[in-house]
Amino acid sequence: MSYAHTVLSKKICFLLFFPATAEGKVEEEFTVARLYVSKMKSEVKNLASRAAQLEEAQADGSARQGGLEKELSEARLLIGELLSPFFSKLFVDK
């Protein structure tokens, strides 16, 4: 016999022998379940909001990275153009 089956059997026996008390207990369990569902709903909203923030930050970071890579490429080209005459004279003189 599984644990869940044993717990369910105990609850059924309790409901049969103590109906007035059991009714209050069931109502209490429903209240706890409603609070739990409400808490989970709130957590889902928070997680969805956080996911949206992270996606936005990732998009911003990707855009910034693209701009920086372009700037780096332009700087490398400029350095190459500036050093080219120097290296050509260095190797021509030898």
C-alpha positions in Angstrom: 0.0 0.0 0.0 1.5 3.4 -1.0 1.9 6.4 1.2 -0.6 8.4 -0.8 -3.2 5.6 -0.6 -2.6 5.3 3.2 -3.1 9.1 3.7 -6.2 9.1 1.5 -7.7 6.1 3.5 -7.0 7.9 6.8 -8.7 11.1 5.5 -11.8 9.1 4.3 -12.0 7.4 7.7 -11.7 10.7 9.5 -14.5 12.2 7.3 -16.8 9.3 8.1 -16.3 9.3 11.8 -16.0 13.0 12.4 -18.1 14.8 9.8 -18.5 18.2 11.6 -14.8 18.4 12.4 -13.9 17.0 8.9 -16.0 19.7 7.2 -14.0 22.4 8.9 -10.8 20.5 8.1 -11.7 20.3 4.4 -12.6 24.0 4.3 -9.2 24.7 6.0 -7.4 22.6 3.4 -9.2 24.4 0.6 -8.2 27.7 2.1 -4.6 26.6 2.3 -4.8 25.3 -1.3 -6.2 28.7 -2.5 -3.4 30.5 -0.7 -0.9 28.2 -2.3 -2.4 28.7 -5.8 -2.4 32.5 -5.2 1.3 32.4 -4.1 2.2 30.3 -7.2 0.3 32.8 -9.4 2.3 35.6 -7.9 5.6 33.7 -8.4 4.7 33.0 -12.1 4.0 36.7 -12.6 7.3 37.7 -11.0 9.3 35.1 -13.0 7.6 36.3 -16.3 8.5 39.9 -15.4 12.1 38.9 -14.6 12.4 36.9 -17.9 11.1 39.9 -19.8 13.7 42.1 -18.1 16.5 39.6 -18.9 15.5 39.4 -22.5 15.5 43.2 -22.8 19.0 43.3 -21.2 20.2 40.6 -23.5 19.0 42.5 -26.5 20.6 45.7 -25.3 23.9 43.8 -24.6 23.9 42.3 -28.1 23.3 45.7 -29.7 26.1 47.2 -27.6 28.4 44.3 -28.5 27.7 44.8 -32.2 28.6 48.5 -31.9 31.8 47.8 -30.0 32.8 45.1 -32.5 32.3 47.6 -35.4 34.3 50.2 -33.5 37.1 47.7 -32.9 37.2 46.7 -36.5 37.5 50.4 -37.6 40.3 50.9 -35.0 42.2 47.9 -36.3 41.9 49.2 -39.9 43.1 52.7 -38.9 46.1 51.2 -37.0 46.9 49.1 -40.0 46.7 52.2 -42.3 48.9 54.2 -39.9 51.5 51.5 -39.5 51.6 50.4 -43.1 54.0 53.2 -44.3 56.3 52.6 -41.3 56.6 48.9 -42.0 57.0 49.4 -45.8 59.9 51.8 -45.1 61.4 49.4 -42.6 61.4 46.5 -45.0 62.3 48.5 -48.1 65.4 50.0 -46.4 66.8 46.6 -45.6 
